[in-house]
Amino acid sequence: MTSPTRPAAADSDAAQLAALGYESEFKREMSPWANFSLGFTYLSPVVGVYTLFGFALATGGPPMIWSFLIVGLGQLMVALVFGEVVAQYPVAGGVYPWARRLWGRRWAWMTGWIYLIALLCTIASVSYGAGPYLAAVFGFESTTTATVVCALVILLVATLINFAGTKVLATAAIIGFAAELIGALVVGVWLLATHRVHGLGVLFDSFGAGGEGTYLWAFAAAGLIGIFQYYGFEACGDVAEEVPDPGRTIPTAMRRTIYIGGAAATFVCLALVLSVGDIPGVIAGEDADPVTTLLNDAFGGFGAKVVLAVVLLSFLSCAMSLQAAAGRLAFSYGRDEMIVGSRWLRRFDHKRAVPPYALVVAAVVPALVIVGAAGAGDTLTKIVTFSSVGIYLGFQMVVLAALRARLKGWRPSGKYRLGRWGLPVNIVALAYGIVAIVNMSWPRTPDAPWYDNWLVPLSAAIVIGLGLLYMAVHRSYGRSTAPYDDAVPKPASPASAPLARTEP
């Protein structure tokens, strides 16, 4: 039976969007739990932990697990800021339209550019990371060629799900969430019940990781597992035009993603740490893949394949959610006529209620990255290099824009507000993000060639430089007439426009 309040709520959502200058073509078919599931599968505790567990344990030893708590609190501050912004501006595309309304067109263009490139690289890295698991499940050798083919298959399946429309995407996200959460709990409980070899005291023993110097530097490097883990909550806001009552639903979904996703990731990591028999061997480099070793020991050949199948499903769900976010961002760019090719990016398939050409970009570019990086050594690392720092840069550009707007008089007016806590939370979120970016960018391989040692900041500088070059050559952002820079109240003027501010 249809709720009598639903038509009124739908009219309210449409009216709010119209007041912001848009008329949505999307269908609001994503339930609150589906919205949360999209963020959860993007955050994907299984993918994040299984991908970097071996590196983190070898670099910082068991105490690296405390980075989940530190990073989780920092990212919760960011999620609270995002919640206020999306409640006032529930527009598809996430960080780009938020930055546009908080600051202006130039800032928004660069924010969206950095975030889009990072998303496309992350789609490639997640798809490539799934390759060895697909090979293990089906029992063939994980060569470079096989891994590339498997990655492209994962990418194709994710693309087909996204092309099927919001309802199919929402259903797939819920299935992915349920499978990943159940899989994480089952694996964790089984390991702790049958294969645990350490007590909780091991979480305070570094086993000599980091050498004879201060342990802080080793912990900071190992803490990348937490930094890599805690994003995905912003995907809840990328689909703001597909969620009923987004001003209430999305901030809740973002916080829920941090709480449940962070708890699941920490639990999985805890179970793995307490069950690894030879931690000194991992630190010494004798076991480069302790997760696979442990799963084979704990579950046997067949059981390990079942677990790996769940892990593979987690990778697929993660790639699917990332692609949905990237597609909405590219569509948002096109709808506002902010970039070359806008007339294609803004096209909409009304039958499936998806932006087809924007989704094609979110499939073809990651595929090219996968194929192009196949010949490079340490492929996954090179693909991931810019992904995390780029997403954090995009986050912090919105956080900075929100702080600037607050100081200039912005008072959030959405259905979710922090009140007097808004300013201190905003400051803490910005401080955390700067520290995290510095940590990711810090050179840690002095014996490697300089361009490898400085690869993270170098890749970020290249992406930002290309963005600035584009802005100087092709000023499409300046022709965009969509509303911008309207968070801060402007002095009343007879010539002022109600929705948009005109730049000289």
MILOPA-963131 format. One line per field, with one value per residue (C-alpha): residue number from 0; residue in three letters; chain; x, y, z. Coordinates in Angstrom, 3 decimals. Last residue first. Example, Ala and Ser with C-alpha at 12.3 -4.5 7.8 and 13.67 -1.06 7.14 Angstrom:
% residues 2
num <- c(1, 0) .
residu <- c(SER, ALA) .
chaine <- c(A, A) .
east <- c(13.670, 12.300) .
north <- c(-1.060, -4.500) .
up <- c(7.140, 7.800) .
END
This chain:
% residues 504
num <- c(503, 502, 501, 500, 499, 498, 497, 496, 495, 494, 493, 492, 491, 490, 489, 488, 487, 486, 485, 484, 483, 482, 481, 480, 479, 478, 477, 476, 475, 474, 473, 472, 471, 470, 469, 468, 467, 466, 465, 464, 463, 462, 461, 460, 459, 458, 457, 456, 455, 454, 453, 452, 451, 450, 449, 448, 447, 446, 445, 444, 443, 442, 441, 440, 439, 438, 437, 436, 435, 434, 433, 432, 431, 430, 429, 428, 427, 426, 425, 424, 423, 422, 421, 420, 419, 418, 417, 416, 415, 414, 413, 412, 411, 410, 409, 408, 407, 406, 405, 404, 403, 402, 401, 400, 399, 398, 397, 396, 395, 394, 393, 392, 391, 390, 389, 388, 387, 386, 385, 384, 383, 382, 381, 380, 379, 378, 377, 376, 375, 374, 373, 372, 371, 370, 369, 368, 367, 366, 365, 364, 363, 362, 361, 360, 359, 358, 357, 356, 355, 354, 353, 352, 351, 350, 349, 348, 347, 346, 345, 344, 343, 342, 341, 340, 339, 338, 337, 336, 335, 334, 333, 332, 331, 330, 329, 328, 327, 326, 325, 324, 323, 322, 321, 320, 319, 318, 317, 316, 315, 314, 313, 312, 311, 310, 309, 308, 307, 306, 305, 304, 303, 302, 301, 300, 299, 298, 297, 296, 295, 294, 293, 292, 291, 290, 289, 288, 287, 286, 285, 284, 283, 282, 281, 280, 279, 278, 277, 276, 275, 274, 273, 272, 271, 270, 269, 268, 267, 266, 265, 264, 263, 262, 261, 260, 259, 258, 257, 256, 255, 254, 253, 252, 251, 250, 249, 248, 247, 246, 245, 244, 243, 242, 241, 240, 239, 238, 237, 236, 235, 234, 233, 232, 231, 230, 229, 228, 227, 226, 225, 224, 223, 222, 221, 220, 219, 218, 217, 216, 215, 214, 213, 212, 211, 210, 209, 208, 207, 206, 205, 204, 203, 202, 201, 200, 199, 198, 197, 196, 195, 194, 193, 192, 191, 190, 189, 188, 187, 186, 185, 184, 183, 182, 181, 180, 179, 178, 177, 176, 175, 174, 173, 172, 171, 170, 169, 168, 167, 166, 165, 164, 163, 162, 161, 160, 159, 158, 157, 156, 155, 154, 153, 152, 151, 150, 149, 148, 147, 146, 145, 144, 143, 142, 141, 140, 139, 138, 137, 136, 135, 134, 133, 132, 131, 130, 129, 128, 127, 126, 125, 124, 123, 122, 121, 120, 119, 118, 117, 116, 115, 114, 113, 112, 111, 110, 109, 108, 107, 106, 105, 104, 103, 102, 101, 100, 99, 98, 97, 96, 95, 94, 93, 92, 91, 90, 89, 88, 87, 86, 85, 84, 83, 82, 81, 80, 79, 78, 77, 76, 75, 74, 73, 72, 71, 70, 69, 68, 67, 66, 65, 64, 63, 62, 61, 60, 59, 58, 57, 56, 55, 54, 53, 52, 51, 50, 49, 48, 47, 46, 45, 44, 43, 42, 41, 40, 39, 38, 37, 36, 35, 34, 33, 32, 31, 30, 29, 28, 27, 26, 25, 24, 23, 22, 21, 20, 19, 18, 17, 16, 15, 14, 13, 12, 11, 10, 9, 8, 7, 6, 5, 4, 3, 2, 1, 0) .
residu <- c(PRO, GLU, THR, ARG, ALA, LEU, PRO, ALA, SER, ALA, PRO, SER, ALA, PRO, LYS, PRO, VAL, ALA, ASP, ASP, TYR, PRO, ALA, THR, SER, ARG, GLY, TYR, SER, ARG, HIS, VAL, ALA, MET, TYR, LEU, LEU, GLY, LEU, GLY, ILE, VAL, ILE, ALA, ALA, SER, LEU, PRO, VAL, LEU, TRP, ASN, ASP, TYR, TRP, PRO, ALA, ASP, PRO, THR, ARG, PRO, TRP, SER, MET, ASN, VAL, ILE, ALA, VAL, ILE, GLY, TYR, ALA, LEU, ALA, VAL, ILE, ASN, VAL, PRO, LEU, GLY, TRP, ARG, GLY, LEU, ARG, TYR, LYS, GLY, SER, PRO, ARG, TRP, GLY, LYS, LEU, ARG, ALA, ARG, LEU, ALA, ALA, LEU, VAL, VAL, MET, GLN, PHE, GLY, LEU, TYR, ILE, GLY, VAL, SER, SER, PHE, THR, VAL, ILE, LYS, THR, LEU, THR, ASP, GLY, ALA, GLY, ALA, ALA, GLY, VAL, ILE, VAL, LEU, ALA, PRO, VAL, VAL, ALA, ALA, VAL, VAL, LEU, ALA, TYR, PRO, PRO, VAL, ALA, ARG, LYS, HIS, ASP, PHE, ARG, ARG, LEU, TRP, ARG, SER, GLY, VAL, ILE, MET, GLU, ASP, ARG, GLY, TYR, SER, PHE, ALA, LEU, ARG, GLY, ALA, ALA, ALA, GLN, LEU, SER, MET, ALA, CYS, SER, LEU, PHE, SER, LEU, LEU, VAL, VAL, ALA, LEU, VAL, VAL, LYS, ALA, GLY, PHE, GLY, GLY, PHE, ALA, ASP, ASN, LEU, LEU, THR, THR, VAL, PRO, ASP, ALA, ASP, GLU, GLY, ALA, ILE, VAL, GLY, PRO, ILE, ASP, GLY, VAL, SER, LEU, VAL, LEU, ALA, LEU, CYS, VAL, PHE, THR, ALA, ALA, ALA, GLY, GLY, ILE, TYR, ILE, THR, ARG, ARG, MET, ALA, THR, PRO, ILE, THR, ARG, GLY, PRO, ASP, PRO, VAL, GLU, GLU, ALA, VAL, ASP, GLY, CYS, ALA, GLU, PHE, GLY, TYR, TYR, GLN, PHE, ILE, GLY, ILE, LEU, GLY, ALA, ALA, ALA, PHE, ALA, TRP, LEU, TYR, THR, GLY, GLU, GLY, GLY, ALA, GLY, PHE, SER, ASP, PHE, LEU, VAL, GLY, LEU, GLY, HIS, VAL, ARG, HIS, THR, ALA, LEU, LEU, TRP, VAL, GLY, VAL, VAL, LEU, ALA, GLY, ILE, LEU, GLU, ALA, ALA, PHE, GLY, ILE, ILE, ALA, ALA, THR, ALA, LEU, VAL, LYS, THR, GLY, ALA, PHE, ASN, ILE, LEU, THR, ALA, VAL, LEU, LEU, ILE, VAL, LEU, ALA, CYS, VAL, VAL, THR, ALA, THR, THR, THR, SER, GLU, PHE, GLY, PHE, VAL, ALA, ALA, LEU, TYR, PRO, GLY, ALA, GLY, TYR, SER, VAL, SER, ALA, ILE, THR, CYS, LEU, LEU, ALA, ILE, LEU, TYR, ILE, TRP, GLY, THR, MET, TRP, ALA, TRP, ARG, ARG, GLY, TRP, LEU, ARG, ARG, ALA, TRP, PRO, TYR, VAL, GLY, GLY, ALA, VAL, PRO, TYR, GLN, ALA, VAL, VAL, GLU, GLY, PHE, VAL, LEU, ALA, VAL, MET, LEU, GLN, GLY, LEU, GLY, VAL, ILE, LEU, PHE, SER, TRP, ILE, MET, PRO, PRO, GLY, GLY, THR, ALA, LEU, ALA, PHE, GLY, PHE, LEU, THR, TYR, VAL, GLY, VAL, VAL, PRO, SER, LEU, TYR, THR, PHE, GLY, LEU, SER, PHE, ASN, ALA, TRP, PRO, SER, MET, GLU, ARG, LYS, PHE, GLU, SER, GLU, TYR, GLY, LEU, ALA, ALA, LEU, GLN, ALA, ALA, ASP, SER, ASP, ALA, ALA, ALA, PRO, ARG, THR, PRO, SER, THR, MET) .
chaine <- c(A, A, A, A, A, A, A, A, A, A, A, A, A, A, A, A, A, A, A, A, A, A, A, A, A, A, A, A, A, A, A, A, A, A, A, A, A, A, A, A, A, A, A, A, A, A, A, A, A, A, A, A, A, A, A, A, A, A, A, A, A, A, A, A, A, A, A, A, A, A, A, A, A, A, A, A, A, A, A, A, A, A, A, A, A, A, A, A, A, A, A, A, A, A, A, A, A, A, A, A, A, A, A, A, A, A, A, A, A, A, A, A, A, A, A, A, A, A, A, A, A, A, A, A, A, A, A, A, A, A, A, A, A, A, A, A, A, A, A, A, A, A, A, A, A, A, A, A, A, A, A, A, A, A, A, A, A, A, A, A, A, A, A, A, A, A, A, A, A, A, A, A, A, A, A, A, A, A, A, A, A, A, A, A, A, A, A, A, A, A, A, A, A, A, A, A, A, A, A, A, A, A, A, A, A, A, A, A, A, A, A, A, A, A, A, A, A, A, A, A, A, A, A, A, A, A, A, A, A, A, A, A, A, A, A, A, A, A, A, A, A, A, A, A, A, A, A, A, A, A, A, A, A, A, A, A, A, A, A, A, A, A, A, A, A, A, A, A, A, A, A, A, A, A, A, A, A, A, A, A, A, A, A, A, A, A, A, A, A, A, A, A, A, A, A, A, A, A, A, A, A, A, A, A, A, A, A, A, A, A, A, A, A, A, A, A, A, A, A, A, A, A, A, A, A, A, A, A, A, A, A, A, A, A, A, A, A, A, A, A, A, A, A, A, A, A, A, A, A, A, A, A, A, A, A, A, A, A, A, A, A, A, A, A, A, A, A, A, A, A, A, A, A, A, A, A, A, A, A, A, A, A, A, A, A, A, A, A, A, A, A, A, A, A, A, A, A, A, A, A, A, A, A, A, A, A, A, A, A, A, A, A, A, A, A, A, A, A, A, A, A, A, A, A, A, A, A, A, A, A, A, A, A, A, A, A, A, A, A, A, A, A, A, A, A, A, A, A, A, A, A, A, A, A, A, A, A, A, A, A, A, A, A, A, A, A, A, A, A, A, A, A, A, A, A, A, A, A, A, A, A, A, A, A, A, A, A, A, A, A, A, A, A, A, A, A, A, A, A, A, A, A, A, A) .
east <- c(33.362, 31.561, 27.775, 26.142, 23.316, 20.024, 18.167, 19.997, 21.299, 20.358, 18.012, 20.651, 20.410, 23.797, 24.714, 24.006, 26.798, 25.751, 25.080, 28.429, 26.923, 23.724, 23.976, 25.040, 28.224, 30.150, 33.064, 33.476, 33.999, 37.196, 39.249, 42.922, 43.432, 41.048, 42.660, 46.116, 44.877, 43.475, 46.661, 48.644, 46.317, 46.702, 50.479, 50.864, 48.886, 51.077, 54.208, 52.830, 52.284, 55.313, 57.942, 60.058, 59.194, 60.266, 63.409, 64.556, 64.234, 66.672, 64.892, 61.565, 59.368, 58.429, 55.515, 52.492, 50.099, 51.098, 50.855, 47.357, 46.304, 47.630, 45.763, 42.555, 42.729, 43.171, 40.251, 37.932, 38.983, 38.164, 34.762, 33.874, 34.796, 32.621, 29.560, 29.303, 27.115, 24.414, 25.370, 22.524, 20.540, 17.262, 19.108, 19.689, 23.427, 24.437, 27.012, 28.364, 31.817, 33.506, 31.029, 31.685, 35.450, 34.934, 32.615, 35.094, 37.880, 35.789, 34.920, 38.575, 39.367, 37.243, 38.658, 42.183, 41.289, 39.985, 43.158, 45.385, 43.645, 43.635, 46.977, 49.172, 46.541, 47.423, 51.162, 50.723, 48.558, 51.100, 54.217, 56.193, 54.610, 53.369, 49.826, 49.502, 48.076, 45.573, 44.224, 44.249, 42.434, 39.763, 39.439, 38.819, 36.290, 33.988, 33.379, 33.400, 30.659, 28.739, 28.771, 27.604, 24.653, 23.259, 20.763, 16.966, 16.599, 13.886, 14.837, 18.364, 19.975, 22.424, 24.454, 27.792, 27.181, 26.403, 29.125, 31.866, 34.311, 33.717, 31.493, 28.210, 26.246, 24.551, 27.880, 29.666, 26.731, 26.820, 30.531, 29.812, 26.888, 29.008, 31.889, 29.593, 27.933, 31.365, 32.589, 29.498, 29.989, 33.720, 32.960, 30.241, 32.609, 35.414, 32.992, 31.779, 35.416, 35.796, 32.717, 34.244, 37.520, 35.699, 34.203, 37.618, 39.185, 36.614, 37.519, 41.291, 41.314, 39.501, 42.039, 45.307, 44.135, 42.671, 45.885, 48.166, 45.840, 45.810, 49.543, 50.532, 54.181, 55.259, 59.041, 59.155, 60.796, 57.635, 55.578, 58.036, 57.966, 54.143, 54.358, 51.053, 48.651, 45.388, 45.327, 46.156, 43.538, 40.739, 41.618, 41.683, 38.235, 36.886, 38.395, 36.887, 33.454, 33.506, 34.578, 31.873, 29.205, 30.050, 31.421, 28.652, 26.051, 27.343, 26.959, 23.545, 22.248, 23.505, 21.842, 18.356, 17.441, 18.177, 17.711, 13.946, 13.568, 16.869, 17.693, 18.548, 21.149, 23.055, 26.514, 25.480, 25.617, 28.878, 30.391, 30.467, 32.972, 36.098, 37.528, 39.668, 42.629, 43.360, 43.056, 45.441, 47.673, 48.289, 51.200, 53.193, 52.255, 52.965, 56.436, 57.154, 55.927, 58.061, 61.086, 64.297, 65.642, 63.795, 60.261, 58.726, 60.560, 57.741, 55.446, 53.765, 50.721, 48.140, 49.891, 48.356, 44.978, 46.034, 47.681, 47.226, 43.619, 42.705, 39.490, 37.250, 38.966, 39.323, 35.754, 34.366, 36.277, 35.399, 31.715, 31.554, 33.328, 31.258, 28.018, 29.011, 30.193, 27.191, 24.690, 26.362, 26.697, 23.055, 22.013, 24.197, 22.832, 19.270, 20.094, 21.856, 18.889, 16.486, 18.710, 19.126, 20.330, 23.322, 24.923, 24.643, 26.083, 29.014, 29.834, 29.822, 32.155, 34.565, 34.805, 35.490, 38.142, 39.861, 39.819, 41.453, 44.113, 44.773, 45.098, 47.613, 49.657, 49.606, 47.242, 47.338, 43.949, 41.702, 38.330, 38.262, 42.006, 41.872, 38.936, 40.846, 43.959, 41.917, 40.002, 42.902, 42.712, 39.026, 39.727, 42.697, 40.823, 37.792, 40.211, 41.862, 38.464, 37.559, 40.832, 40.383, 36.837, 37.923, 40.661, 38.399, 35.434, 37.448, 39.103, 35.747, 34.176, 36.927, 36.549, 32.737, 32.295, 32.670, 29.957, 27.526, 30.159, 32.031, 28.833, 28.101, 31.541, 31.733, 28.652, 27.440, 23.662, 22.229, 20.994, 22.300, 21.139, 21.207, 24.275, 26.230, 25.274, 26.020, 29.330, 30.493, 29.453, 31.175, 34.425, 34.266, 33.578, 36.664, 38.855, 37.233, 37.617, 41.212, 42.195, 40.182, 41.336, 44.918, 44.828, 45.181, 48.766, 49.660, 50.002, 53.268, 53.999, 55.381, 54.863, 51.392, 50.394, 51.682, 50.032, 46.736, 46.589, 44.252, 42.473, 41.598, 40.300, 38.437, 36.826, 35.852, 34.107, 33.980, 32.166, 30.117, 29.185, 28.294, 25.988, 24.579, 23.664, 21.695, 20.087, 19.124, 17.555, 15.666, 16.806, 13.948, 13.878, 13.926, 16.487, 15.499, 15.883, 14.781, 17.491, 17.914, 18.264, 14.624, 13.766, 15.639, 13.681, 10.421, 11.200, 11.942, 8.745, 6.682, 8.116, 7.247, 3.679, 3.373, 4.749, 2.498, -0.421, 1.840, 1.378, 0.000) .
north <- c(39.430, 36.743, 36.762, 35.373, 32.978, 32.168, 35.386, 37.564, 40.882, 44.059, 45.433, 44.741, 43.073, 42.230, 38.608, 35.689, 33.074, 29.748, 31.314, 30.827, 29.033, 28.648, 27.225, 29.717, 27.929, 30.024, 30.628, 26.892, 26.424, 28.462, 26.190, 27.204, 28.534, 26.059, 23.195, 24.255, 24.506, 20.982, 19.640, 21.213, 19.741, 16.252, 16.640, 18.039, 15.117, 12.628, 14.344, 14.461, 10.668, 9.698, 11.476, 8.395, 6.971, 10.157, 10.338, 6.854, 4.374, 4.168, 6.972, 5.093, 6.810, 10.158, 11.756, 12.256, 9.950, 11.382, 14.958, 14.226, 12.693, 15.677, 18.090, 16.062, 16.008, 19.777, 20.345, 18.033, 19.636, 23.114, 22.003, 20.310, 23.510, 25.637, 23.374, 22.670, 25.747, 24.213, 20.905, 21.014, 18.386, 19.472, 22.107, 25.751, 25.871, 29.380, 30.909, 34.242, 34.776, 32.604, 29.852, 30.118, 29.818, 26.748, 25.164, 25.865, 24.332, 21.191, 21.040, 21.360, 18.870, 16.156, 16.638, 16.499, 13.335, 11.743, 12.713, 11.407, 8.033, 7.538, 9.154, 6.210, 3.484, 2.908, 2.842, 0.515, -1.886, -2.113, -2.881, -2.879, -1.240, -3.202, -3.523, 0.187, 1.023, -1.843, -0.944, 2.810, 2.254, 0.206, 2.907, 5.484, 3.303, 2.507, 5.815, 7.542, 5.140, 5.994, 9.684, 8.646, 6.702, 9.192, 6.896, 6.808, 3.432, 4.593, 8.241, 7.696, 11.074, 13.221, 15.542, 13.920, 14.211, 17.944, 18.487, 17.179, 19.883, 20.806, 22.894, 22.828, 22.586, 19.381, 18.077, 18.496, 16.910, 13.995, 13.460, 13.465, 11.087, 8.658, 8.814, 7.975, 5.085, 3.810, 3.826, 1.899, -0.759, -1.091, -1.632, -4.171, -6.096, -6.059, -7.277, -10.064, -11.129, -11.205, -13.429, -15.707, -15.646, -16.998, -19.822, -20.512, -20.656, -23.231, -25.423, -25.326, -25.414, -22.909, -21.812, -22.635, -21.447, -18.273, -17.577, -17.927, -15.816, -13.057, -13.311, -12.325, -11.196, -13.977, -13.943, -10.160, -9.722, -8.121, -11.090, -13.526, -11.593, -12.017, -15.800, -17.246, -14.698, -15.292, -12.330, -9.922, -11.391, -11.278, -7.701, -6.606, -8.110, -6.452, -3.068, -3.219, -4.177, -1.412, 1.161, 0.125, 0.130, 3.502, 5.337, 4.116, 4.954, 8.510, 8.872, 7.167, 9.556, 12.585, 11.094, 10.357, 13.650, 16.156, 13.418, 13.091, 10.403, 9.317, 9.404, 13.119, 12.759, 10.051, 11.547, 12.171, 8.519, 8.274, 10.623, 7.731, 5.972, 6.962, 5.419, 2.519, 4.075, 6.247, 3.239, 1.096, 4.165, 3.832, 1.520, 4.558, 6.612, 3.646, 3.204, 6.911, 6.929, 3.914, 6.103, 4.633, 1.126, -0.640, 0.290, -3.026, -4.560, -6.898, -3.829, -5.129, -3.192, -5.143, -8.332, -7.772, -8.781, -12.420, -14.313, -17.661, -17.416, -20.118, -21.742, -19.195, -15.983, -17.172, -18.425, -15.200, -13.039, -15.132, -15.255, -11.555, -10.382, -12.703, -11.550, -7.907, -8.462, -10.520, -8.123, -5.032, -6.554, -7.613, -4.122, -2.511, -4.847, -3.906, -0.189, -0.524, -2.484, 0.231, 3.060, 1.770, -1.212, 0.765, 0.606, -3.171, -3.486, -1.268, -3.358, -6.506, -4.872, -3.643, -7.115, -8.570, -5.893, -6.775, -10.470, -9.720, -7.576, -10.263, -12.933, -10.834, -10.137, -13.799, -15.094, -18.806, -20.467, -21.968, -20.300, -18.756, -18.036, -16.271, -14.134, -13.300, -12.379, -10.025, -8.209, -5.814, -4.750, -3.857, -1.994, -0.155, 0.807, 2.089, 3.988, 5.622, 6.779, 8.087, 9.990, 11.591, 12.592, 13.991, 16.162, 17.498, 18.006, 20.115, 22.015, 22.892, 23.713, 26.188, 27.862, 27.928, 29.351, 28.938, 27.095, 26.487, 25.211, 23.255, 21.328, 20.863, 19.249, 17.280, 15.185, 14.800, 14.827, 17.779, 17.666, 21.184, 22.103, 18.566, 17.866, 20.627, 19.744, 16.061, 16.868, 18.617, 15.627, 13.257, 15.227, 14.958, 11.225, 11.066, 12.170, 9.781, 6.848, 7.806, 7.550, 4.384, 2.560, 3.705, 1.624, -1.505, -0.515, -1.721, -5.254, -4.579, -1.250, -1.935, -5.692, -5.505, -2.538, -4.051, -7.430, -5.818, -3.453, -5.149, -7.455, -4.564, -2.153, -4.751, -6.350, -3.022, -1.852, 1.981, 1.867, -1.113, 0.839, 4.040, 2.165, 0.187, 3.441, 4.582, 1.150, 1.376, 4.812, 3.572, 4.373, 4.781, 8.579, 8.556, 10.769, 13.491, 16.239, 19.827, 22.137, 25.736, 25.250, 26.201, 23.502, 20.957, 21.943, 21.813, 18.352, 17.039, 18.625, 17.183, 13.744, 14.183, 15.166, 12.168, 9.893, 11.113, 8.912, 5.825, 3.410, 0.000) .
up <- c(-13.972, -11.981, -11.789, -8.669, -9.101, -7.449, -6.678, -9.230, -7.987, -9.823, -7.159, -4.494, -1.089, 0.377, -0.293, 2.057, 2.000, 0.505, -2.919, -4.627, -7.646, -9.645, -13.213, -15.874, -16.940, -19.439, -17.060, -16.440, -20.166, -19.984, -22.226, -22.240, -18.701, -17.078, -18.988, -17.815, -14.224, -14.431, -15.980, -13.142, -10.491, -11.979, -12.332, -8.805, -7.359, -9.246, -7.911, -4.362, -4.461, -6.560, -4.470, -3.773, -7.188, -8.995, -6.851, -7.879, -4.994, -2.083, -0.204, -0.232, 2.362, 0.793, 2.717, 0.472, 2.321, 5.704, 4.431, 3.104, 6.443, 8.421, 6.147, 6.468, 10.265, 10.454, 8.066, 10.019, 13.324, 11.964, 10.599, 13.899, 15.766, 13.396, 13.275, 17.000, 17.529, 15.338, 13.779, 11.251, 9.342, 7.703, 5.678, 6.604, 7.238, 8.380, 6.058, 7.361, 5.849, 8.486, 7.754, 4.010, 4.510, 6.709, 4.132, 1.312, 3.410, 4.023, 0.311, -0.706, 2.035, 0.498, -2.995, -1.596, 0.319, -2.882, -4.720, -1.916, -2.058, -5.812, -6.703, -5.811, -6.243, -9.899, -9.198, -6.238, -8.253, -11.053, -9.030, -12.271, -15.273, -18.277, -16.994, -16.261, -19.693, -19.636, -16.215, -16.917, -20.238, -18.456, -15.789, -18.580, -20.441, -17.529, -15.750, -19.163, -20.307, -17.134, -18.121, -21.583, -20.193, -17.634, -15.854, -15.492, -17.243, -19.658, -19.279, -20.626, -19.945, -21.861, -19.641, -20.481, -24.201, -24.337, -21.753, -24.053, -22.968, -19.349, -17.092, -18.966, -15.644, -16.804, -18.073, -14.761, -12.932, -15.382, -14.668, -10.922, -11.313, -13.342, -10.858, -7.929, -9.770, -10.820, -7.247, -6.163, -8.849, -8.140, -4.444, -5.175, -7.467, -4.881, -2.206, -4.499, -4.889, -1.110, -0.891, -3.531, -1.590, 1.455, -0.600, -2.139, 1.319, 2.368, -0.608, -0.043, 3.740, 5.942, 8.537, 6.777, 3.361, 4.864, 6.761, 3.760, 1.616, 4.240, 5.004, 1.457, 1.519, 3.873, 4.388, 4.261, 7.658, 9.054, 7.826, 9.378, 12.658, 12.623, 12.280, 13.452, 11.988, 13.884, 16.262, 13.433, 11.078, 13.645, 14.571, 10.904, 10.306, 13.464, 12.557, 9.067, 10.413, 13.036, 10.454, 8.002, 10.709, 12.257, 9.205, 6.891, 9.541, 9.637, 5.880, 5.856, 8.522, 6.564, 3.439, 4.777, 6.429, 3.668, 1.056, 1.666, -1.003, -2.598, -6.333, -6.519, -3.773, -5.679, -5.020, -1.414, -0.334, -2.292, 0.338, 2.797, 0.595, 2.439, 5.544, 4.421, 2.602, 5.626, 7.935, 5.878, 5.476, 9.199, 8.409, 7.252, 10.311, 12.588, 11.100, 11.520, 15.132, 16.086, 16.699, 15.327, 15.944, 13.171, 12.088, 13.036, 16.002, 16.982, 17.281, 20.427, 21.692, 19.692, 20.859, 24.299, 22.855, 22.970, 20.133, 18.364, 17.194, 14.698, 15.856, 17.586, 16.488, 12.897, 12.758, 14.262, 11.772, 8.740, 9.678, 10.562, 7.396, 5.206, 6.806, 6.301, 2.737, 1.676, 3.245, 1.805, -1.667, -1.667, -0.538, -3.227, -5.905, -4.970, -5.090, -8.458, -9.832, -8.657, -9.886, -13.421, -15.441, -16.749, -13.319, -13.165, -16.679, -15.718, -12.634, -14.795, -17.321, -14.643, -13.106, -16.571, -17.218, -13.960, -14.857, -18.214, -16.529, -13.909, -16.586, -18.504, -15.372, -14.409, -11.737, -12.563, -12.827, -10.173, -10.620, -7.143, -7.150, -10.540, -9.425, -6.249, -8.264, -10.490, -7.736, -7.158, -10.801, -10.427, -7.178, -8.715, -11.896, -9.987, -7.740, -10.765, -12.041, -8.593, -8.233, -11.670, -10.693, -7.313, -8.775, -11.530, -9.197, -6.779, -9.652, -11.238, -7.893, -7.013, -10.405, -10.229, -6.753, -2.990, -1.029, -3.910, -6.321, -3.646, -2.880, -6.594, -7.102, -3.840, -4.494, -8.076, -7.750, -5.799, -2.196, -1.354, 2.179, 3.569, 1.423, 3.164, 6.728, 6.176, 4.484, 7.655, 9.769, 7.337, 7.658, 11.456, 11.106, 8.895, 11.774, 14.255, 11.859, 11.106, 14.768, 15.461, 12.325, 12.977, 16.147, 13.987, 13.117, 16.607, 15.121, 13.224, 11.596, 8.127, 7.744, 9.304, 7.144, 3.893, 4.513, 5.540, 2.555, 0.053, 2.514, 4.819, 2.185, 0.142, 3.207, 4.776, 1.573, 1.718, -1.647, -0.419, 2.704, 0.833, -1.547, 1.381, 3.147, 0.116, -0.156, 3.501, 3.001, -0.084, -3.619, -6.092, -6.364, -10.164, -11.906, -14.363, -11.769, -12.303, -11.042, -9.814, -6.057, -5.557, -8.094, -5.977, -2.882, -4.831, -6.205, -2.707, -1.348, -4.211, -3.454, 0.225, -0.684, -3.000, -0.224, 2.572, 1.579, 1.934, -0.925, 0.000) .
END
